[in-house]
Amino acid sequence: MMKRRETRTVDIGGVKIGSGYPIAIQSMAKTDTRDISSTVGEVLRLEKAGCEIVRVAVKTKEAARAICEIKKEITIPLVADIHFDHKLALEAVRNGADKIRINPGNMKDEGDLERIIDVCEEKSIPIRVGINSGSLMEMHTGRADPDEIMVKSMSEYLEYFNKRGFSDIVISLKSSDIRVVIGAYRKMAVRCDHPFHLGVTAAGLPEDGIVKSSIGIGALLLDGIGDTIRVSLTGDPVSEIYPAQSMLQSTGSRTFGPEIIACPTCGRCQVDLVSIVEELKARVMSNRSWVGKKPLIIAVMGCEVNGPGEAKAADVGIAFGKNKGVIFRKGEILKTVAAEDAVEELLKII
Ligand code: SF4
C-alpha cells in the first residue's frame, strides 16, 4: 500500500488538507465572478456533484467584492484566483475569500507580495503558490529540463515566504505536459512539507483531458503525493468532479461507492450486460452511505469464461449464461436468477 507523503496541515475555510486528511476535490467556476447569481448557481451545481473547494477568477475589484455575496449562498470554501494586481488579493481577503491563489512571478515586485502576505497573515488565510509552466520565461530557453526550472522557481519563492515567516502555503506546479507535471511534483516532494494541489493544466476536452489528468494525477497519487486535486477540463466544470472521484477511488485514496468490475462483453455474452451494469451502478451510487468506507467489490461478468472466477473473487458477483446468472457472495454460489431480475437480486444482497 502506498504511504502518503507527510505534510503540514492547511485549513481552507474549514476544509483541512494535508497528509492527515482526505484528498480534497476542487474545481473552478467558469462564470464572470461579478455575476453573483450565475456564479452561485454554478458553485451549487459543483457542490451537489461532490466538489469540496471552489475557485473563482478575480479580475476586477467588483469581482473581489462579489465574493462576500457569493459566500452567503454556498457552503464550500472559496478560493480567489489573482494575477498581476495585488490589490485584488487584499480586496478578496477582506471580502471573505478562504484562500488566495497567486503566481508570485506575476506580481509587480516584492512589496506587492509582502502586502498580500500581511493581509493573509492577519486573517489566517492560506495562499496557494501556483506556478504554471507557461508563465516561466526560462522554460522556452532550452537551458534546463522544464520540471527542474519549475522546481527551482518554486524553491526560490518558498525561500522568500520562509524568510518572511509565512508557512500557510499550498503548492502547485502545473503544466499541460504530464511528464513535466510528474517530474516537478516528485522533485518538489522531497524539498518541503507543504501540501500539494495536483493538476494537469489546459488538459483539453474531456476525451483527452480525463486521460491526461488520470495519468498525471494518478501517477502522483500512487506515489503518495497530493493533498487536493483538480481535473481541468474544457467544458462544464461539473464534468470534472466524477473523474476526480474515480481517480481517488481507483488509486485507493478515497471511497465514493462500490468498485464495480464488469467485463467488456464479447460475442459470448447472451444478456444485455451494458444496461445491467449501468442500472446497477446508478442505483448503488445513489446511496451516499458508501462514502469513506472500504469499497465493496461487485463483479458483473458476461459468461462462463472469466465470469465465475471474477464473481467468486468479489464480495458479490454474478456470472451470466443464457438469460440467467449465477450469483456469488464471498466466493460461494448463492442462487441462480433470471437476467431481468439480476439488478434487483444483486441490490438485495448488496
Ligand atoms: S467474460 Fe465472457 S462475455 Fe465477458 S468479455 Fe470475457 S468472454 Fe466475453
Residues whose N, C-alpha, C, O or C-beta is under 5 A from the ligand:
A	BS01	SF4	C263 P264 T265 C266 R268 C269 M301 G302 C303 V305 N306 G307
